[in-house]
């Protein structure tokens, strides 16, 4: 007769194996192969067990006092278990009826079960959980789960126990069923009982009053009235202390207490409670502790034998052998795998199941195993084979463990046929090789196409640059601007495709160099300012003061990410602003994690496209490409760069309102970085500043810049508001925006100039790149003006000049035509060709257009240039003529530039000649090509299309060393 039928308190017996995360998929497949077709490791969508310590047990009653059926509420939906290092799923349960959902449930997903499971695993003891809510019950009744650890062999210590633990046999006990059975055997004495778990807290497990209320809740005049206080409150009065009787006992690692309370009827019939109370509570304790739990535990211990049933029906082959290698047992799966019956294997040496070539070595391994038994795995990373009875071999893996018996140590081998796995690995390897071959072919194709496109692009962009130096009509200048813009756009596309190709083939490596974050951001602002202001948008950036300035990383790729994101925002924003903000997330010794965000007020991105837009050649939809253009590579490349820098990138957006792109990266901190970001160390303590700007972000940025240096700030959202502030307060400095609705900055400045009371106020116009008439600025009396996006260093320098009255007086003295300060301009370090030294140059180039371009670039320089159409001619000319410099194209017929360079270097060594500088001119843009140029002997490597200034600068650097 099953234990569950003999003892109603036992609701279920279960086998709970220990499954590592790495084995999860295989284990689920094994279970399905064993007949559990729907098996998967699961957890409750929401925890079933509630902590009732602070709950009113009558909470679930309806208005009439009836206990509600809470089964549906507690029977939560089962979902696939989240990722954990280990799982403890229910693999076997008896009875299956009513417990179907228990199969696969991971006990480690529940806090109460997991705590007891861990304690039992570490101590090796049989332990019970704290009270839990049982889903098998139809209303609020409590239960416990008892864990019996199962090991492979007898562990000698707790650490070894953790290693050898296979899993647990568990019993699910209903406290209510046990108590009711015990009370019934006491002939339903007119006494109310409570059972408490007093291990850590005073947790009520059972109360006859609660049960009575559930059964006869509508009878307000129930005869079962407690003589003292209501027991469910556990607030014990002095009277109750005199009348109640309690007995405590320990069970499965927990301490429990049984308490009896007399009813009025009991006291009336027996006149006293003391003697009867001791007897009844003692009997109840004995019944619970001995009759049910002890017998239930005995059944639980006996259930260990069910492991044999499980092993026999397992989908893995299981073999046990003794110290001499003699097979003791083999399950049904071993028969199927090897073709032997169990009778044929019993008493044979284990080596019968191995190919002849492995047997001698295996004997040694077996002896070593029994000398030092431990859990091991065989076959991973090596080709291990089994031998069938018919002589056929098959690949396998074996997991070894051991256990002690009265006759000595036995080894247990779990055998898995991995024929399918090997076949899948071979197919995967072949697919990988095919993919790598295709990827390599694609990369070579892209590199070659890049070279072929860059060669004519060099002539197109170069000639367009030359044309800008000639006198052109306005219409011609417009056409030229279009040609240059189209050429640069095509070049950007080529670079993007090449970058993506290099990343995908693993040819791309990040640089690691020290740089100033502030200066990098300012350069990005300069690059993007024109495009932003062309669309009438505001561009602003804010670097929080706690962000380190001296960083170590790849500034070129960081700049590329920012330009991609800001350019993307410009493309999809028609009005409003674009704001770059940089924050420090975490700083740890020499490493900083930094958050960048680019926010715009553009068209927004639908939620379902937030991930798609980061894929190569993809935009939110096809209409986006038609309307706004672009390849869809910018965001894909940015994500790759961000990931290489140890971060992630994502977007938050609302369609029609905004998009904000976020990314984090990790950069080194240069502790020795000493570059001075702000040449002017301005102290603005006591200075009153008025900021007049209609853009909230711009006001915030300017406020932070001046407030952190001690200034007090007042803001005005437009011209009239600014004038109103000036009527009440005298300011030392006014930061005035040019573009404002209704009343622009010049009109505000003129109003101030015409007011005699405000003549001494300093003023500064902070303007966009819109061209401003200098006469108008002079008439308004503006002291200085800057171009957005505002550089903090420029603003501080300008303020410093304005506050230095003596210097300002000397600057303006006797300079009628220069009274109006000009906007700060980036100094162009141009090259005066007339000052260049005379050089004899050899140009090796096979393309006529590119020859003409270089000749035009250098025509005004005091250079003599000889041309060679290929490497052979270049080598002949070099050997016969003395040259100061060689410009070497790489791709040429008959002999390419690399071979020609190598032969030139060899000839120089042979003749003892001084090495002549060689500059590689090539359309190849990969890092590998630059490395090849240097290995061949080139001093510099220029990628086409080559700009005039770059070529001249490289020539000077190469010939003046």
VEXKE-846698 format. One record per residue (C-alpha): x negated, y, z negated. Coordinates in steps of 0.05 Angstrom, whole numbers. Example, Ala and Ser with C-alpha at 12.3 -4.5 7.8 and 13.67 -1.06 7.14 Angstrom:
// VEXKE-846698
> -246; -90; -156
> -273; -21; -143
END
This chain:
// VEXKE-846698
> 0; 0; 0
> -32; 67; 21
> -55; 111; -36
> -12; 167; -10
> 51; 125; -20
> 28; 99; -88
> 9; 168; -113
> 54; 223; -86
> 6; 276; -112
> -43; 259; -55
> -19; 295; 7
> -76; 277; 54
> -143; 242; 58
> -193; 271; 109
> -261; 260; 139
> -300; 325; 147
> -365; 317; 188
> -421; 368; 187
> -429; 398; 257
> -485; 446; 277
> -468; 502; 326
> -516; 473; 377
> -476; 408; 375
> -407; 439; 377
> -391; 430; 451
> -418; 359; 451
> -379; 341; 388
> -313; 368; 415
> -324; 327; 479
> -339; 265; 437
> -275; 274; 398
> -235; 280; 462
> -268; 217; 489
> -248; 183; 423
> -175; 197; 440
> -165; 264; 406
> -147; 296; 473
> -131; 365; 445
> -188; 367; 395
> -224; 433; 385
> -255; 466; 324
> -204; 518; 300
> -188; 567; 245
> -126; 603; 221
> -111; 666; 258
> -99; 697; 190
> -119; 666; 124
> -65; 619; 98
> -88; 619; 26
> -73; 683; -12
> -104; 702; -78
> -44; 699; -125
> -81; 722; -187
> -46; 790; -186
> 18; 768; -151
> 88; 760; -181
> 107; 688; -170
> 179; 709; -159
> 160; 756; -102
> 187; 710; -49
> 257; 702; -79
> 317; 728; -42
> 366; 777; -76
> 405; 719; -106
> 344; 689; -138
> 334; 632; -88
> 263; 616; -70
> 252; 632; 4
> 223; 580; 52
> 153; 606; 64
> 128; 549; 107
> 134; 588; 172
> 100; 648; 140
> 41; 606; 117
> 36; 560; 177
> -7; 609; 216
> -26; 600; 288
> -91; 561; 299
> -143; 594; 344
> -211; 572; 368
> -261; 581; 311
> -311; 638; 315
> -385; 625; 322
> -420; 600; 258
> -485; 564; 245
> -447; 502; 219
> -376; 477; 222
> -338; 428; 177
> -277; 408; 219
> -224; 356; 200
> -240; 297; 245
> -196; 244; 212
> -133; 253; 170
> -85; 204; 137
> -27; 208; 146
> -28; 242; 214
> 46; 258; 212
> 55; 327; 184
> -19; 341; 188
> -28; 347; 263
> -52; 419; 259
> -104; 399; 208
> -145; 362; 261
> -203; 407; 281
> -191; 458; 226
> -258; 485; 203
> -260; 486; 127
> -318; 534; 129
> -271; 587; 157
> -233; 590; 90
> -266; 626; 32
> -240; 581; -24
> -255; 515; 12
> -323; 540; 36
> -345; 560; -34
> -329; 491; -63
> -358; 457; -2
> -424; 495; -11
> -426; 480; -86
> -413; 406; -74
> -465; 403; -19
> -518; 436; -62
> -503; 397; -127
> -485; 330; -96
> -425; 327; -144
> -351; 314; -131
> -318; 382; -139
> -248; 410; -135
> -228; 478; -106
> -193; 533; -144
> -118; 534; -132
> -96; 541; -60
> -30; 548; -24
> -9; 483; 10
> 23; 489; 78
> 55; 420; 67
> 102; 449; 14
> 168; 484; 30
> 160; 539; -22
> 106; 569; -67
> 72; 509; -98
> -2; 502; -111
> -53; 449; -96
> -127; 433; -96
> -176; 400; -48
> -229; 353; -76
> -295; 345; -39
> -335; 280; -40
> -403; 290; -5
> -427; 234; 41
> -502; 225; 54
> -546; 182; 99
> -584; 147; 44
> -589; 169; -28
> -622; 238; -34
> -676; 245; -88
> -666; 319; -97
> -619; 375; -78
> -662; 398; -19
> -664; 328; 9
> -589; 324; -2
> -578; 384; 42
> -619; 351; 97
> -583; 284; 92
> -511; 308; 85
> -466; 279; 139
> -402; 309; 115
> -346; 302; 63
> -288; 258; 47
> -233; 303; 20
> -168; 293; -16
> -111; 344; -15
> -73; 342; -81
> -5; 373; -96
> -5; 397; -169
> 71; 402; -170
> 80; 330; -148
> 31; 305; -201
> 63; 346; -257
> 134; 326; -239
> 115; 252; -237
> 81; 258; -305
> 140; 295; -337
> 188; 243; -308
> 149; 188; -343
> 159; 226; -408
> 234; 217; -397
> 240; 291; -379
> 228; 316; -449
> 263; 381; -464
> 197; 418; -463
> 172; 469; -413
> 101; 458; -389
> 48; 500; -356
> -18; 478; -324
> -74; 530; -318
> -142; 530; -285
> -185; 566; -337
> -252; 556; -303
> -263; 629; -286
> -196; 662; -292
> -130; 642; -323
> -97; 617; -258
> -27; 588; -265
> -22; 523; -226
> 46; 498; -248
> 106; 518; -291
> 169; 478; -305
> 206; 543; -314
> 189; 563; -243
> 210; 495; -217
> 275; 498; -257
> 289; 568; -230
> 279; 542; -160
> 327; 485; -169
> 384; 520; -207
> 369; 593; -192
> 442; 613; -185
> 460; 590; -255
> 448; 651; -299
> 467; 611; -362
> 418; 554; -352
> 408; 510; -413
> 333; 509; -401
> 318; 573; -439
> 250; 585; -469
> 252; 595; -544
> 196; 647; -542
> 169; 693; -487
> 174; 676; -413
> 116; 631; -398
> 102; 658; -328
> 75; 723; -358
> 23; 688; -402
> 33; 744; -453
> 31; 703; -517
> 67; 730; -578
> 52; 713; -651
> 112; 668; -653
> 90; 630; -591
> 20; 620; -619
> 53; 583; -677
> 97; 540; -634
> 61; 523; -569
> 15; 462; -561
> -45; 460; -513
> -95; 408; -490
> -154; 423; -444
> -195; 376; -401
> -250; 380; -348
> -240; 350; -280
> -281; 352; -216
> -323; 411; -239
> -265; 453; -265
> -233; 463; -334
> -158; 458; -340
> -108; 468; -396
> -38; 437; -406
> 9; 477; -451
> 78; 455; -476
> 133; 502; -499
> 196; 478; -537
> 265; 494; -510
> 320; 516; -557
> 353; 448; -549
> 289; 412; -568
> 280; 452; -632
> 353; 444; -652
> 350; 368; -643
> 283; 356; -679
> 280; 416; -727
> 205; 422; -716
> 157; 429; -658
> 90; 418; -690
> 85; 342; -693
> 126; 329; -631
> 89; 383; -593
> 21; 352; -606
> 47; 284; -585
> 81; 306; -521
> 26; 352; -496
> -25; 298; -512
> 15; 246; -474
> 22; 293; -415
> -52; 306; -414
> -66; 232; -415
> -18; 219; -358
> -46; 274; -315
> -119; 262; -329
> -119; 186; -329
> -58; 160; -292
> -59; 206; -232
> -124; 244; -222
> -169; 188; -244
> -132; 137; -201
> -128; 188; -145
> -203; 197; -150
> -212; 123; -147
> -174; 121; -82
> -216; 178; -57
> -280; 140; -73
> -252; 78; -39
> -237; 119; 23
> -312; 122; 37
> -302; 54; 70
> -260; 87; 123
> -326; 112; 150
> -338; 43; 178
> -275; 48; 219
> -296; 115; 245
> -365; 90; 263
> -338; 30; 299
> -293; 74; 342
> -344; 130; 353
> -363; 148; 424
> -437; 146; 404
> -474; 81; 400
> -492; 67; 327
> -545; 14; 309
> -574; -3; 241
> -641; -39; 234
> -683; -62; 176
> -756; -47; 161
> -778; -104; 208
> -739; -75; 267
> -684; -129; 263
> -616; -105; 286
> -566; -110; 229
> -504; -78; 260
> -483; -49; 326
> -417; -16; 343
> -372; -25; 403
> -404; 33; 441
> -472; -2; 437
> -440; -62; 471
> -414; -18; 527
> -480; 20; 536
> -527; -40; 537
> -482; -97; 560
> -496; -141; 500
> -444; -167; 451
> -454; -152; 377
> -467; -226; 365
> -522; -226; 417
> -556; -166; 385
> -552; -187; 312
> -619; -213; 288
> -657; -189; 350
> -714; -138; 350
> -693; -68; 369
> -746; -68; 424
> -700; -113; 466
> -663; -50; 484
> -725; -14; 511
> -762; -21; 577
> -826; -63; 572
> -872; -3; 580
> -845; 29; 517
> -842; -30; 470
> -913; -32; 443
> -913; 43; 429
> -844; 38; 398
> -867; -14; 347
> -919; 36; 321
> -866; 91; 319
> -819; 46; 280
> -872; 28; 229
> -888; 102; 220
> -814; 119; 211
> -804; 69; 154
> -869; 92; 122
> -842; 163; 121
> -766; 161; 134
> -733; 226; 154
> -680; 252; 201
> -709; 256; 271
> -686; 266; 342
> -717; 230; 401
> -711; 243; 476
> -708; 319; 475
> -760; 346; 524
> -784; 276; 544
> -757; 221; 589
> -733; 167; 541
> -700; 106; 573
> -657; 48; 549
> -654; -21; 582
> -588; -54; 597
> -578; -129; 596
> -577; -130; 672
> -645; -97; 675
> -621; -27; 695
> -651; 33; 659
> -614; 96; 637
> -636; 160; 603
> -617; 169; 530
> -626; 210; 467
> -631; 180; 397
> -618; 212; 329
> -650; 174; 271
> -631; 175; 198
> -639; 126; 140
> -602; 102; 78
> -619; 59; 19
> -585; -7; 3
> -595; -61; -49
> -637; -98; 3
> -681; -39; 20
> -682; 19; 69
> -643; 14; 134
> -651; 59; 194
> -590; 84; 231
> -597; 104; 305
> -544; 145; 341
> -552; 130; 415
> -526; 177; 469
> -526; 162; 544
> -548; 227; 577
> -543; 204; 650
> -491; 257; 664
> -531; 310; 628
> -594; 293; 667
> -555; 295; 732
> -527; 363; 713
> -597; 388; 694
> -624; 365; 762
> -567; 400; 798
> -578; 462; 756
> -652; 462; 770
> -640; 455; 844
> -589; 511; 842
> -638; 554; 803
> -694; 541; 852
> -647; 557; 910
> -625; 622; 875
> -697; 642; 861
> -716; 629; 933
> -656; 670; 957
> -673; 725; 908
> -745; 726; 931
> -723; 729; 1004
> -675; 786; 986
> -730; 824; 950
> -778; 816; 1008
> -724; 839; 1055
> -709; 900; 1013
> -783; 917; 1006
> -793; 911; 1082
> -729; 951; 1097
> -751; 1004; 1047
> -817; 1010; 1083
> -785; 1014; 1152
> -735; 1067; 1129
> -786; 1109; 1089
> -832; 1115; 1149
> -785; 1156; 1193
> -756; 1190; 1131
> -826; 1216; 1117
> -824; 1254; 1183
> -752; 1278; 1175
> -759; 1306; 1105
> -830; 1331; 1117
> -811; 1369; 1180
> -751; 1398; 1145
> -798; 1423; 1091
> -844; 1454; 1143
> -784; 1490; 1175
> -768; 1524; 1109
> -834; 1561; 1115
> -813; 1592; 1182
> -767; 1650; 1197
> -697; 1623; 1208
> -629; 1654; 1220
> -577; 1644; 1166
> -539; 1593; 1207
> -604; 1554; 1220
> -621; 1556; 1146
> -553; 1526; 1130
> -565; 1469; 1180
> -633; 1457; 1150
> -605; 1454; 1080
> -556; 1400; 1103
> -613; 1360; 1134
> -655; 1364; 1071
> -597; 1347; 1025
> -577; 1287; 1068
> -649; 1263; 1070
> -658; 1269; 995
> -591; 1233; 984
> -613; 1176; 1030
> -679; 1172; 993
> -642; 1168; 926
> -602; 1109; 953
> -664; 1073; 977
> -698; 1084; 909
> -636; 1058; 872
> -632; 995; 913
> -707; 983; 905
> -703; 994; 830
> -646; 944; 824
> -685; 894; 865
> -747; 902; 822
> -707; 892; 758
> -671; 830; 783
> -736; 797; 806
> -773; 813; 742
> -823; 859; 777
> -803; 920; 737
> -840; 940; 674
> -828; 998; 628
> -884; 1047; 613
> -904; 1064; 542
> -929; 1135; 534
> -921; 1193; 485
> -873; 1248; 505
> -832; 1306; 479
> -758; 1290; 476
> -739; 1364; 476
> -780; 1379; 538
> -753; 1318; 573
> -681; 1341; 559
> -698; 1411; 583
> -726; 1384; 648
> -662; 1344; 658
> -622; 1407; 646
> -663; 1445; 698
> -654; 1390; 749
> -579; 1384; 739
> -563; 1458; 727
> -554; 1477; 801
> -507; 1419; 817
> -467; 1432; 754
> -460; 1507; 764
> -443; 1498; 838
> -378; 1466; 815
> -366; 1520; 763
> -379; 1473; 705
> -413; 1487; 639
> -474; 1444; 623
> -499; 1442; 552
> -544; 1397; 510
> -554; 1390; 436
> -611; 1352; 402
> -596; 1343; 328
> -651; 1370; 283
> -666; 1302; 251
> -685; 1270; 317
> -761; 1262; 323
> -791; 1301; 382
> -854; 1261; 392
> -833; 1193; 418
> -866; 1134; 452
> -832; 1100; 510
> -817; 1108; 584
> -797; 1181; 595
> -788; 1172; 670
> -735; 1119; 662
> -701; 1156; 604
> -698; 1217; 648
> -669; 1174; 704
> -614; 1148; 658
> -594; 1218; 636
> -594; 1245; 707
> -551; 1185; 729
> -500; 1197; 674
> -497; 1273; 681
> -495; 1266; 757
> -438; 1217; 750
> -400; 1266; 705
> -412; 1323; 754
> -384; 1281; 811
> -319; 1265; 774
> -307; 1331; 739
> -274; 1391; 773
> -268; 1439; 714
> -291; 1445; 643
> -358; 1422; 615
> -410; 1368; 610
> -446; 1361; 544
> -507; 1319; 527
> -516; 1305; 453
> -572; 1266; 419
> -568; 1237; 349
> -614; 1195; 305
> -581; 1130; 285
> -637; 1098; 246
> -710; 1110; 232
> -754; 1053; 207
> -828; 1067; 199
> -854; 1076; 271
> -788; 1061; 307
> -727; 1105; 319
> -659; 1082; 344
> -628; 1141; 380
> -556; 1152; 405
> -546; 1192; 470
> -477; 1214; 493
> -455; 1249; 557
> -385; 1277; 552
> -345; 1308; 609
> -275; 1335; 621
> -265; 1296; 685
> -215; 1247; 715
> -227; 1193; 663
> -233; 1117; 672
> -177; 1065; 661
> -189; 1017; 603
> -192; 956; 648
> -249; 987; 688
> -296; 1004; 629
> -339; 943; 641
> -331; 938; 716
> -364; 1005; 730
> -430; 979; 703
> -433; 925; 757
> -477; 935; 819
> -445; 968; 880
> -381; 978; 840
> -338; 1038; 823
> -271; 1042; 788
> -234; 1029; 854
> -244; 1035; 929
> -210; 1103; 931
> -263; 1130; 884
> -317; 1113; 935
> -278; 1144; 992
> -265; 1209; 954
> -329; 1219; 914
> -380; 1177; 950
> -439; 1140; 919
> -465; 1069; 919
> -442; 1049; 850
> -514; 1032; 831
> -529; 1089; 782
> -492; 1060; 723
> -516; 989; 737
> -588; 1011; 738
> -578; 1053; 675
> -550; 993; 638
> -611; 951; 659
> -659; 1005; 635
> -621; 1013; 569
> -622; 938; 556
> -697; 937; 571
> -705; 992; 518
> -670; 950; 465
> -603; 984; 468
> -533; 981; 498
> -489; 1027; 539
> -413; 1036; 538
> -359; 1085; 556
> -299; 1114; 520
> -247; 1150; 563
> -176; 1174; 571
> -150; 1180; 642
> -141; 1252; 664
> -175; 1280; 602
> -247; 1259; 590
> -301; 1206; 594
> -359; 1198; 545
> -417; 1152; 562
> -457; 1128; 502
> -522; 1091; 500
> -572; 1072; 446
> -646; 1058; 456
> -704; 1043; 411
> -767; 1086; 418
> -832; 1089; 381
> -848; 1150; 338
> -913; 1185; 353
> -937; 1205; 283
> -994; 1245; 313
> -951; 1286; 361
> -972; 1358; 352
> -942; 1393; 412
> -909; 1458; 391
> -838; 1459; 417
> -823; 1530; 397
> -882; 1577; 409
> -845; 1632; 374
> -834; 1615; 301
> -776; 1663; 291
> -751; 1679; 221
> -679; 1705; 228
> -666; 1713; 154
> -619; 1772; 144
> -604; 1780; 218
> -530; 1785; 237
> -513; 1753; 303
> -449; 1758; 343
> -436; 1702; 394
> -385; 1718; 448
> -369; 1658; 491
> -304; 1625; 512
> -336; 1555; 510
> -332; 1520; 443
> -393; 1476; 456
> -437; 1534; 477
> -419; 1572; 415
> -434; 1511; 372
> -503; 1502; 404
> -523; 1575; 397
> -497; 1578; 326
> -540; 1518; 306
> -601; 1547; 340
> -599; 1613; 302
> -568; 1591; 236
> -624; 1540; 223
> -672; 1599; 224
> -634; 1639; 173
> -586; 1682; 214
> -514; 1695; 194
> -466; 1683; 252
> -397; 1708; 273
> -363; 1678; 334
> -314; 1708; 384
> -277; 1668; 436
> -273; 1723; 489
> -292; 1796; 504
> -234; 1831; 467
> -246; 1788; 405
> -320; 1806; 407
> -305; 1881; 412
> -257; 1874; 353
> -313; 1844; 311
> -360; 1901; 331
> -310; 1953; 306
> -315; 1924; 235
> -387; 1899; 230
> -455; 1922; 254
> -494; 1866; 286
> -569; 1862; 300
> -561; 1815; 359
> -506; 1799; 409
> -508; 1734; 449
> -460; 1749; 506
> -435; 1700; 559
> -427; 1725; 630
> -370; 1681; 654
> -308; 1692; 611
> -235; 1696; 631
> -201; 1764; 632
> -262; 1805; 612
> -331; 1781; 633
> -397; 1794; 598
> -416; 1855; 640
> -350; 1889; 624
> -360; 1875; 550
> -431; 1902; 553
> -407; 1966; 587
> -354; 1977; 534
> -408; 1971; 481
> -455; 2019; 518
> -399; 2071; 524
> -387; 2069; 449
> -436; 2116; 414
> -430; 2078; 348
> -457; 2015; 380
> -516; 2043; 420
> -569; 2013; 374
> -544; 1942; 378
> -590; 1892; 412
> -557; 1853; 467
> -573; 1791; 507
> -534; 1762; 565
> -531; 1687; 566
> -510; 1671; 637
> -501; 1614; 685
> -541; 1610; 750
> -493; 1659; 783
> -531; 1714; 818
> -523; 1779; 780
> -534; 1848; 810
> -595; 1877; 774
> -567; 1947; 780
> -505; 1926; 742
> -547; 1895; 687
> -590; 1958; 682
> -529; 2002; 678
> -500; 1962; 619
> -564; 1966; 579
> -572; 1891; 569
> -640; 1875; 540
> -652; 1805; 569
> -616; 1747; 602
> -625; 1672; 604
> -599; 1616; 648
> -557; 1558; 623
> -566; 1504; 600
> -599; 1543; 545
> -669; 1523; 524
> -681; 1532; 450
> -754; 1553; 461
> -734; 1606; 513
> -680; 1634; 467
> -728; 1638; 408
> -782; 1671; 450
> -732; 1722; 477
> -705; 1738; 408
> -775; 1745; 381
> -790; 1797; 435
> -727; 1835; 420
> -741; 1837; 346
> -812; 1861; 356
> -795; 1935; 366
> -866; 1958; 375
> -880; 1908; 429
> -814; 1924; 462
> -833; 1999; 462
> -900; 1985; 495
> -868; 1940; 546
> -818; 1992; 568
> -866; 2051; 565
> -879; 2083; 634
> -847; 2027; 673
> -787; 2057; 707
> -780; 2003; 759
> -793; 1947; 709
> -748; 1972; 654
> -702; 1914; 666
> -732; 1849; 639
> -725; 1791; 687
> -698; 1722; 670
> -753; 1674; 649
> -778; 1636; 710
> -817; 1573; 715
> -886; 1591; 739
> -900; 1557; 805
> -972; 1535; 807
> -978; 1543; 882
> -1041; 1524; 920
> -1078; 1579; 958
> -1100; 1542; 1020
> -1150; 1596; 1037
> -1189; 1580; 974
> -1196; 1506; 990
> -1265; 1480; 1007
> -1279; 1457; 1078
> -1269; 1382; 1084
> -1280; 1330; 1139
> -1221; 1283; 1135
> -1207; 1216; 1169
> -1132; 1204; 1179
> -1115; 1131; 1193
> -1042; 1130; 1216
> -1008; 1093; 1273
> -941; 1132; 1275
> -945; 1194; 1318
> -891; 1232; 1279
> -928; 1222; 1214
> -994; 1243; 1245
> -962; 1307; 1269
> -932; 1319; 1200
> -998; 1313; 1164
> -1032; 1357; 1216
> -980; 1411; 1205
> -984; 1404; 1129
> -1059; 1416; 1133
> -1064; 1462; 1193
> -1078; 1525; 1152
> -1130; 1491; 1108
> -1205; 1494; 1126
> -1204; 1420; 1143
> -1230; 1381; 1203
> -1187; 1321; 1216
> -1203; 1259; 1258
> -1147; 1210; 1274
> -1151; 1134; 1278
> -1091; 1094; 1304
> -1107; 1030; 1266
> -1155; 1000; 1214
> -1206; 976; 1265
> -1215; 1045; 1295
> -1216; 1076; 1225
> -1272; 1029; 1203
> -1313; 1045; 1266
> -1305; 1120; 1256
> -1323; 1116; 1182
> -1387; 1078; 1197
> -1410; 1128; 1248
> -1388; 1194; 1217
> -1395; 1226; 1149
> -1327; 1241; 1117
> -1307; 1276; 1053
> -1239; 1241; 1048
> -1198; 1185; 1080
> -1122; 1187; 1086
> -1105; 1113; 1096
> -1037; 1087; 1120
> -1026; 1016; 1094
> -983; 985; 1149
> -1022; 989; 1216
> -1031; 941; 1274
> -1095; 899; 1286
> -1123; 915; 1217
> -1080; 943; 1160
> -1101; 996; 1111
> -1117; 949; 1054
> -1166; 908; 1095
> -1197; 971; 1125
> -1207; 1000; 1055
> -1239; 936; 1030
> -1288; 935; 1088
> -1305; 1009; 1078
> -1321; 994; 1005
> -1364; 934; 1025
> -1401; 976; 1076
> -1414; 1031; 1024
> -1445; 979; 977
> -1487; 949; 1032
> -1514; 1017; 1054
> -1519; 1047; 985
> -1473; 1103; 1006
> -1434; 1146; 956
> -1361; 1123; 953
> -1314; 1168; 993
> -1245; 1182; 962
> -1190; 1143; 998
> -1116; 1162; 989
> -1065; 1109; 1008
> -1006; 1136; 1047
> -951; 1084; 1049
> -876; 1072; 1053
> -883; 1014; 1004
> -855; 1036; 936
> -863; 975; 892
> -910; 977; 833
> -944; 915; 861
> -961; 952; 925
> -994; 1008; 885
> -1034; 956; 847
> -1056; 924; 913
> -1080; 992; 938
> -1122; 1003; 876
> -1150; 933; 879
> -1170; 945; 952
> -1209; 1007; 931
> -1160; 1066; 941
> -1167; 1123; 892
> -1095; 1146; 897
> -1029; 1120; 923
> -975; 1166; 954
> -907; 1138; 972
> -872; 1165; 1034
> -837; 1211; 1045
> -894; 1255; 1021
> -885; 1329; 1006
> -936; 1380; 1027
> -951; 1405; 956
> -961; 1334; 931
> -1009; 1318; 988
> -1051; 1381; 977
> -1053; 1371; 902
> -1077; 1299; 910
> -1130; 1319; 961
> -1157; 1372; 912
> -1157; 1323; 854
> -1192; 1269; 894
> -1247; 1314; 921
> -1264; 1355; 860
> -1277; 1299; 810
END
